Amino acid sequence: MERCKSNFDRAAKLKYSAADKINAGNLMQSVRTFALLLATGLGIGYRQPAPGTLGTLWGIVLALPLMRIQHFDAQSYTAAFLLMIACYFTLGWVICHLALPLCKRAGLQKVDPQEIVCDEYTAFPIVMAFVPVNISTLLLGFVMFRVFDIIKPWPIRRLEYLPGAWGIMVDDYMAAFLGACTYGAIWHLLFS
């Protein structure tokens, strides 16, 4: 009797552990599917032509809080800006990391799939680092960012070849940084 109970307990544990693995697999698949939805900018990344340009429009939405915090003193603004960018990068990296396996399964470009646009929209607010933020400067910043992201001057293009989500994210963040420096320099030459 003891032996039957022991075998029954083992079988029950195996049954539940297999079911848990199936449920965990379904949950992970759902998480990856949701991440892919976010990574593609709610599907904008599938639009042709210029999915990156269309995806960057979400970046304008993510940059809107800068209009509010730009009135902080310089130290508080810098801290809030850096925290916001760090959060955007972390969120974007996690989204890319989770979405990449689905992209590979679908046969999308391996290095930096153009359908993934969360790198563009999370990096865009960086362009606004050195200029006052309003609707016109956001639109000019949009153009500045797209120029640097499309042309990809050295070392941006090389950064695309970093492994996984790093390569997807870092090249756009560098493009945004170079765009911010250029935009800020032009702005201060013309308006200071």
NORKA-V88204 format. One record per backbone hydrogen bond with DSSP energy under -1.0 kcal/mol. NH is the residue of the N-H (numbers start at 1). CO is the residue of the C=O. Records with the same first field share a line. If there is no record, write none. Layout:
# NORKA-V88204
NH=CO, CO
This chain:
# NORKA-V88204
5=1
6=2
7=3
8=4
9=5
10=6
11=7
12=8
13=9
14=10
15=11
16=12
17=13
18=14
19=15
20=16
21=17
22=18
23=19
24=20
25=21
26=22
27=23
28=24
29=25
30=26
31=27
32=28
33=29
34=30
35=31
36=32
37=33
38=34
39=35
40=36
41=38
42=37
44=41
45=40
46=43
47=44
54=50
55=51
56=52
57=54
58=55
59=56
61=57
62=58
63=59
66=63
67=64
69=65
70=66
72=69
77=73
78=74
79=75
80=76
81=77
82=78
83=79
84=80
85=81
86=82
87=83
88=84
89=85
90=86
91=87
92=88
93=89
94=90
95=91
96=92
97=93
98=94
99=95
100=96
103=99
104=100
105=101
106=102
107=104
108=103
116=113
117=39
118=39
121=117
122=118
123=119
124=120
126=123
127=124
128=125
129=126
138=134
139=135
140=136
141=137
142=138
143=139
144=140
145=141
146=142
147=143
148=144
149=145
150=146
151=147
152=148
156=153
159=155
161=158
162=159
166=163
168=164
169=165
170=166
173=169
174=170
175=171
176=172
177=173
178=174
179=175
180=176
181=177
182=178
183=179
184=180
185=181
186=182
187=183
188=184
189=185
190=186
191=187
192=188
